[in-house]
Amino acid sequence: MKLILFDVDGTLVDSQHMICAAMTQAYAAQGLAAPPPEAVRAIIGLSLPHAIRQLSLGQDHPIDGLVAAYKDTFSTMRAAGEWKAALFPGAAAALAALAQRDDVVLGVATGKSRRGVAAMAEQHGWDNLFATIQTADTSPSKPHPGMVLSAMSETGIAPENTVVVGDTAFDMQMARAAGAHALGVAWGYHPVADLHEAGARAVLDTFSELDPALAALWPDIAAAAPVAKTSAHHA
């Protein structure tokens, strides 16, 4: 059995506009100039306090206040029905196809909160899709390997049979630190060169390249035909 752990923001869903908007409002609520969008995109994937500390660049900013303001902004967006993030092209089909295989288990490793993942699951119909969900609520921020280690422990799957699919150097570093494989995606928020430098075995240009990349990692599943599972995995 193989474990495929997906990052969320920048890998499965294009959430950059929502994140940038929420960050701009959070800084404004604290009377501070907002960081530029390119700086915000660079920290997507980190847990929120860690991300804001990095954005603040050592300045004496009220980190706790910014975190609270960001969370409040997202709560307001959710209540207003504004919290929408589209799936990247091919993501839904790739997840659906993998869910039908009997030789893989799917999971999530994200800097989002559990509440944020639940909202995404509701929006995109991910109920019972992921066997393990690792979030910022219970794990150290990427690139610490804690999320991957916890996912492997929960599923009983070894590092050599685990891969992280993500769009940032943080994802690649996290995977390698846990002894797992790392696959990058080119459509996210970090440059492709950074993904290779951080340890990506390959960088996908489209989701159609995921199956061949998995087969290259694990030749023993290359010829395995998708088989419908008799029961869904539960997180």
Helices and strands as residue ranges (DSSP letters): E 2-6, E 13-14, H 16-29, H 37-43, H 48-56, H 63-79, E 86-87, H 91-99, E 104-109, H 114-124, E 132-134, H 146-155, G 159-161, E 162-166, H 169-177, E 181-185, H 192-197, E 202-204, G 207-209, H 210-217, G 219-221
